[in-house]
């Protein structure tokens, strides 16, 4: 295809597509794709960002109400918030102070358009458990950038949790943040004491009010099975009226779904958790909300039976929840060509008209196919009709 396949596609306020590449960003303008290399696009990088090349830290691309483009990259050991006010032609870089770690920036998921530069969070690992491979401890910090006459000011980070289990971002690319007006909503999961029996990874939400500078008390939303598993990252989005929707992450178990009882507020109560389906082997949430408030989710789904009658196999599946209705049964989009372990590195995005875009790759535990076909296998599916039909994306 004419469009790049390196990563998932995002759309600016004018619905123009853009994709992060290994060394920059590709944008489509006037029907033509242009690739911008960060080596020449980042103007006057401030210390300690001098020297070396910028590399992506997160594959996400974010936009604010003014249609400025934001993403997070690093130069050497220093991460930076990159901003472009000219559609991705040039960028300024603001160093992110403090520790290194993983980052997640608020990207468009259907009904969230921040007025300020998009907030982002940092996951800094502080400990890991040698006896439990998926149990890790992170500090979760929230950054609230502001645009001033002097440039972008990040301010001091707000500590959200010292027990965050982390974020599983390579598949699903779940959303940690969604915002509207002055309210910034965060969802995360935490590690627990292995000696204490719990039904799964506890998942929390909280709202930070930019106007007052106050962080609300974390609210327990539910548990994602099994406990102490970093795969169980939640994903948060919002609908037209501002109600918050969270899928609680699991590892080979049914996702749990909750909805806020008050719009644009994580502290006004939540519905009880309900499974997205019975007996589903779900992992890696991708979640967006359509123009009609339908929730769309894509995930890896384990199955048994044909075409591998004597083994289990992975599929890439789609599921939706229409307003006021239960979750529909999953629909299989991709069946792995091999049995046993597979992962699709999938990422679900939505454009400004409600079209769904699903970027995916493939990796199997069987190594021999990688020798026969070296390199990436990423492709892009799209649905123009709210998930009714899917096809390989044509010209974006």
C-alpha positions in Angstrom: 0.0 0.0 0.0 1.0 3.6 -0.4 0.6 4.3 3.4 3.3 3.2 5.9 2.8 0.0 7.9 5.4 0.6 10.7 2.7 1.3 13.3 -0.9 2.1 13.9 -2.5 5.0 12.2 -3.9 8.1 14.0 -5.9 11.0 12.6 -5.6 14.7 13.4 -8.6 17.1 13.9 -9.0 17.4 10.1 -9.0 13.6 9.8 -5.6 13.5 8.1 -3.7 10.3 8.8 -0.2 10.0 10.4 2.0 7.1 11.5 5.1 6.9 13.6 8.1 5.4 11.8 11.4 4.1 13.3 13.1 7.5 12.9 10.3 10.0 12.5 6.7 10.4 11.4 4.8 9.9 8.1 1.9 12.3 7.4 -0.5 12.5 4.5 -1.1 16.0 3.1 -3.0 16.8 -0.1 -3.2 13.1 -1.0 0.6 12.5 -0.7 2.5 10.8 2.1 5.5 12.6 3.4 8.1 11.1 5.8 9.7 13.5 8.3 13.0 12.4 9.9 13.4 13.6 13.5 17.1 14.2 12.9 16.2 17.4 10.9 12.7 18.1 12.2 13.4 18.7 15.9 14.6 22.3 16.1 17.0 23.5 18.8 16.8 20.5 21.2 17.5 21.7 24.7 20.0 20.1 27.1 20.2 17.2 27.9 18.8 16.3 24.5 21.8 17.4 22.4 23.6 14.8 20.3 22.4 11.4 19.1 19.2 10.5 17.3 15.6 10.6 18.6 13.9 7.2 18.9 10.2 6.5 19.7 9.3 5.7 23.2 5.6 5.1 22.5 3.9 4.4 19.1 1.0 6.7 20.0 0.3 10.1 18.5 -1.9 12.7 20.2 -3.6 15.9 19.3 -5.1 18.7 21.4 -8.0 21.0 20.5 -5.7 23.3 18.5 -4.6 20.4 16.4 -1.0 20.5 17.7 0.7 17.1 17.3 2.3 15.4 20.3 4.3 12.3 20.9 7.0 10.9 23.2 10.5 10.1 22.0 13.9 9.8 23.6 17.5 10.8 22.8 20.0 8.7 24.6 18.7 8.1 28.1 16.5 11.2 28.2 12.8 11.1 27.2 11.1 14.2 25.7 7.7 15.4 24.8 7.7 16.4 21.1 5.3 19.0 19.8 4.5 20.1 16.3 2.4 23.1 15.4 2.7 22.7 11.7 1.3 19.2 11.1 4.4 17.2 11.7 7.0 19.2 9.6 9.0 20.6 12.6 9.0 19.7 16.3 10.2 21.2 19.6 11.4 18.9 22.3 10.8 19.3 26.0 12.9 17.1 28.2 11.0 15.0 30.7 12.8 15.3 34.0 13.6 12.5 36.4 13.7 8.8 35.9 13.4 6.7 32.7 10.5 4.4 32.2 7.6 3.5 30.0 5.1 6.2 28.9 1.5 6.4 27.8 0.0 9.6 26.4 -3.7 10.4 26.0 -4.6 9.7 22.4 -8.0 10.1 20.7 -10.3 7.2 21.5 -13.6 8.6 20.3 -14.8 11.5 22.4 -11.8 13.0 24.2 -10.1 16.2 22.8 -7.9 17.9 25.5 -7.7 21.7 25.3 -4.2 21.7 26.8 -1.3 19.5 25.6 -2.3 15.9 26.2 -1.5 14.5 29.7 0.7 11.5 29.9 1.9 9.0 32.5 5.2 7.4 33.3 5.7 3.8 34.6 9.0 3.5 36.4 9.8 -0.1 37.6 11.0 -0.1 41.2 11.0 -3.9 41.9 10.3 -7.3 40.3 9.6 -10.6 41.9 12.1 -13.4 41.0 9.5 -16.0 42.0 6.6 -14.5 40.0 7.7 -13.6 36.5 4.7 -11.3 35.8 4.7 -9.5 39.2 6.3 -6.1 39.1 6.1 -2.9 41.0 6.1 0.6 39.4 5.7 4.2 40.4 2.9 5.6 38.2 3.2 9.3 37.7 0.9 11.8 35.9 2.3 14.7 33.9 0.1 17.7 33.0 1.8 19.8 30.4 0.9 23.4 29.8 1.5 25.6 26.7 3.0 29.0 27.7 4.6 31.9 25.9 8.0 30.3 26.8 7.0 26.9 25.3 5.8 23.7 26.9 6.0 23.4 30.7 5.6 20.0 32.2 5.5 20.8 35.9 6.1 18.4 38.7 4.7 14.9 38.2 1.8 13.7 40.3 2.3 10.3 42.0 -0.8 8.2 41.3 0.4 4.9 42.7 3.5 3.3 44.1 2.2 -0.3 43.5 1.2 -0.1 39.8 1.9 -3.4 38.1 2.9 -1.7 34.9 1.5 -1.6 31.4 1.4 -4.2 28.7 1.6 -2.0 25.6 3.0 -4.1 22.8 -0.4 -5.6 22.0 -3.7 -3.8 22.4 -2.0 -0.4 23.3 -4.6 0.2 26.0 -5.5 3.8 27.1 -4.4 4.8 30.6 -5.9 8.3 30.3 -8.9 10.0 29.0 -9.9 13.7 29.7 -12.5 16.3 29.2 -12.2 19.9 30.2 -10.2 20.2 33.5 -10.9 16.6 34.5 -8.2 14.0 33.7 -9.1 10.3 34.4 -6.6 7.6 34.9 -7.1 3.8 35.1 -4.4 1.4 36.3 -3.8 -2.0 37.9 -1.7 -2.9 41.0 0.5 -5.7 42.3 -0.5 -7.3 45.6 1.2 -9.3 48.3 1.5 -12.9 47.0 0.8 -14.2 50.5 -2.7 -12.6 50.4 -5.3 -14.4 48.4 -7.1 -12.0 46.0 -9.4 -12.8 43.0 -7.1 -11.0 40.5 -5.2 -7.8 39.8 -7.0 -4.9 41.5 -7.9 -2.2 39.0 -8.4 1.4 40.1 -9.5 4.8 38.6 -9.0 8.3 39.8 -9.7 11.8 38.5 -7.3 14.7 38.7 -8.8 18.2 38.5 -6.5 20.6 36.7 -8.5 23.6 38.0 -8.1 22.7 41.7 -4.9 20.7 41.4 -6.5 17.9 43.4 -6.2 14.1 42.9 -9.2 12.1 44.0 -8.9 9.0 46.2 -8.4 5.9 44.0 -11.6 3.9 43.4 -11.4 0.1 43.2 -13.2 -0.9 40.0 -12.8 -4.7 40.1 -10.2 -7.5 39.6 -8.7 -9.0 36.5 -7.6 -12.6 36.7 -5.0 -13.9 37.5 -3.4 -11.8 40.3 0.0 -10.2 40.0 0.1 -10.4 36.2 1.4 -7.4 34.2 -0.7 -8.5 31.2 -3.8 -7.3 33.0 -3.6 -3.7 31.9 -7.0 -1.9 31.9 -8.2 0.5 29.2 -10.4 3.6 29.7 -12.5 5.6 27.3 -15.5 8.0 27.4 -18.7 8.5 25.5 -20.4 11.6 24.1 -21.9 12.5 27.5 -18.7 12.0 29.4 -19.5 8.7 31.0 -16.3 6.7 31.6 -16.0 3.1 30.4 -13.3 0.7 31.6 -12.4 -2.8 30.5 -10.4 -4.5 33.3 -7.5 -6.4 31.8 -7.0 -10.2 32.1 -4.6 -12.9 30.9 -6.6 -15.7 29.2 -9.8 -14.8 31.1 -12.9 -12.8 30.4 -12.4 -9.0 30.5 -14.5 -7.3 33.2 -16.5 -4.2 32.2 -17.5 -1.2 34.3 -19.1 2.2 33.6 -19.1 5.4 35.7 -22.5 6.4 37.2 -21.7 10.1 36.8 -20.2 11.7 33.6 -16.7 13.0 33.6 -16.0 11.8 37.2 -14.4 8.7 38.5 -15.6 9.4 42.0 -19.4 9.3 41.6 -19.8 5.5 41.7 -19.4 2.7 39.1 -21.5 -0.2 37.9 -20.7 -3.6 39.2 -18.2 -5.5 37.0 -19.7 -7.8 34.4 -17.7 -10.2 32.2 -17.5 -9.3 28.5 -18.6 -13.0 27.9 -18.5 -16.3 29.6 -15.5 -18.5 29.3 -13.6 -16.2 27.0 -9.8 -16.5 27.0 -9.1 -12.7 26.4 -5.8 -10.8 26.7 -4.5 -7.4 25.4 -7.3 -4.8 25.3 -7.7 -2.4 22.4 -10.7 -0.1 23.2 -12.4 2.9 21.5 -15.8 4.5 21.6 -17.7 5.2 18.3 -19.8 8.3 17.4 -23.0 6.5 18.5 -21.4 5.5 21.9 -20.8 1.9 20.8 -17.8 0.4 22.5 -15.4 -1.4 20.2 -12.7 -3.9 21.5 -10.1 -6.0 19.8 -8.1 -8.6 21.7 -6.3 -11.9 21.5 -8.7 -14.8 22.0 -7.7 -18.3 22.8 -9.7 -21.2 21.2 -9.7 -24.9 20.9 -10.9 -27.0 18.1 -10.7 -26.6 14.3 -8.5 -25.8 12.5 -6.3 -27.4 15.2 -8.5 -30.1 16.7 -5.8 -31.5 19.1 -4.4 -28.2 20.4 -5.2 -24.6 21.4 -4.6 -21.7 19.1 -4.8 -17.9 19.2 -7.1 -15.6 17.2 -7.5 -11.9 16.8 -11.1 -11.1 17.7 -13.4 -8.1 17.7 -16.3 -7.4 20.1 -18.7 -4.5 20.6 -21.2 -3.2 23.1 -24.0 -1.0 21.8 -25.4 1.6 24.2 -27.7 0.0 26.8 -27.0 -3.5 25.4 -24.7 -6.3 26.7 -21.5 -7.2 24.9 -22.0 -9.0 21.7 -20.3 -12.4 21.2 -16.7 -12.1 19.8 -16.2 -12.3 16.1 -13.0 -13.8 14.8 -11.0 -11.5 12.4 -7.7 -13.4 12.1 -6.9 -17.1 12.9 -3.2 -17.9 13.6 -1.6 -20.1 11.0 0.0 -22.2 13.8 -1.2 -23.8 17.0 0.1 -23.1 20.5 1.5 -19.6 21.4 0.9 -16.7 19.1 0.6 -12.9 19.5 -0.6 -10.3 17.1 0.9 -7.0 18.4 -2.5 -5.4 17.5 -3.5 -1.8 18.0 -7.0 -0.4 17.5 -7.6 3.3 16.6 -10.6 5.3 15.4 -10.7 8.3 13.0 -12.8 11.5 13.5 -15.7 10.0 11.4 -15.9 6.8 13.4 -14.0 4.5 11.0 -12.1 1.7 12.9 -8.5 0.8 12.0 -6.8 -2.3 13.3 -3.0 -2.6 12.8 -1.6 -6.0 13.5 1.5 -8.2 13.0 2.1 -11.8 13.8 4.5 -13.8 15.9 4.5 -17.6 16.7 6.4 -19.7 19.1 7.4 -21.8 16.0 10.6 -20.2 14.8 11.0 -21.7 11.3 8.5 -19.4 9.6 10.6 -16.4 10.7 13.5 -17.8 8.7 11.3 -18.2 5.6 9.9 -14.7 5.8 12.3 -12.4 7.5 11.0 -9.0 8.7 7.6 -7.4 9.6 4.3 -8.7 8.6 2.2 -5.8 9.8 -1.1 -5.1 8.0 -4.0 -2.7 8.4 -7.6 -3.6 8.6 -10.4 -1.1 8.6 -14.2 -1.1 9.2 -16.2 1.7 7.7 -19.5 0.7 9.3 -18.9 0.4 13.1 -17.6 -3.1 13.0 -20.2 -4.8 10.7 -17.6 -5.5 8.1 -13.8 -5.5 8.0 -11.3 -5.3 5.0 -7.7 -4.5 4.3 -7.5 -0.8 4.3 -7.2 0.9 0.9 -5.8 4.4 0.3 -6.2 6.3 3.6 
